[in-house]
Amino acid sequence: MPRNNPKILVSNDDGIDAPGIYALANEIKKMGDVIVVAPDEQQSAVGHAITMNYPLRATKFYKNGKFFGYAIDGTPTDAVKLAVNSLLKEPPDLIISGINHGANTAISIIYSGTVSAATEGTILGIPSIAVSLTTYGKPDFRYAAKVARKIANIVLKKGLPKGVLLNVNVPAVSEKEIKGIKVTRQSKATWDDWFEARRDPNNKEYFWLTGRLVTKDKSDDTDQAAVENNFVSITPIQYDLTDYEMFEKMKKWKW
């Protein structure tokens, strides 16, 4: 059974000063004791990178004159590892990463620092959730924060299997427009991306990554389909990348 005042670690990849983590921490404080440990700057799309070649520093971060958490000069994964192994007196009961500014559906999951922070929590044996708001425009994180708290309460009561985390994507529409919550699978949508060649003020060439998400999966049980139809998507994902069907086939091959 969860304790009455659970300890919850909040992190992200947008940086400790991002509005998404501020909204999330304030909402989650309604259900437990929150500690924020997050990168000191934007770390989107760094995946599961960890810092090995230089020391990490944890700096107390204040917001509106009050202590908010610890800023780490590393990646989202660094933040979670350092929090659990060094900064906290005991492991948290739950880790929540977010709220990310932008969707983390389909193939974006493998690039996401938001998801990787939650993945690291799962590796450390702690139930973990990644939460994203599906917009790159002007966000309103309030409803997504409430969804995160609802899901967090359920996870604390029911737990999660070893090696499994929840990837949550909240449509960027008003609360009245949300049709409900769907348990989904990862979509097979992929990025059709390319590099635009540009010129800097010194007329030197540089390249800027751009692209669009192409949906190859037309099923209605995917994360991408859910958010496109104004459903909150919850996808149970895992870090075990083994293809077990191929594993069984290959055992029969003559090597």
Phi, psi and omega in degrees: 000140178291148178285163185295328181235076185296149177266125187234125176267129178245131178219184178192188172238354180276353180103152187294340181266007181287145180295333181295317181287330177294315178296319181295311182299317180297323179287318183290336177299341179289346184239355182181189181269113187257135169238131180255124174224117188210164177300151181278354177207175183303129181225031182297145174064025176272357180062219185259033181297143173234156182266125182234340190256002173207157185290150176264146177237137176249122183241133177297134184243131181246140178230128184055036177081001182242147177298127182250323181168199181247129176264128183250133179273058181205202185271170175302320178296318175304315183300315181291315180300315182292320179300308185290321187271340187226318189277329183265144179289332178212155181299144178288161176281338185203148173238133175235128179249128180144199352278123184290143176271090183127153183290150170231071178246169172053223185292340179300337181303320185285339178271340194289126171289329177299310180293323181295325176299317178291323178300318179298321175301318179296317177302324180280002176085021182247130177305132188221149182225138171249135184232131180227147174253128193276061174210147171252005177269207181286116187266154168236106189273000190297313181291319178300323178295320178294320176299317179301318179294319179299314181292321179299318178299319180293317180296321178297327180281318187261337183076177177226149177297155177302130177087003183244135173234168179252129175253114186250131175235127184249123178300143181273064177231173179292157181303326180294334182275349180289128183271347180146194180242134179238137168276125190232174170246165180292129180288155176270015174297142180228166179272127168263094187240164182204169179251124175275128176278128181228174180235135177274177182301341177265012179064026174266140184284140170218171186234140181235122181289133176215173181163188180214151179277126181251118181275117179257354185246114184266004180291154183265007181256019182260164178297318182295316179296321181299308184291329177294337179254021174067033170253143169289131181257130173238116182242119173284122181233166182219159181265356174286112185265007181296134171270100188289329176296314178291326176304314180292321179296315184293334178296339181267353180286153176270109183265000000 
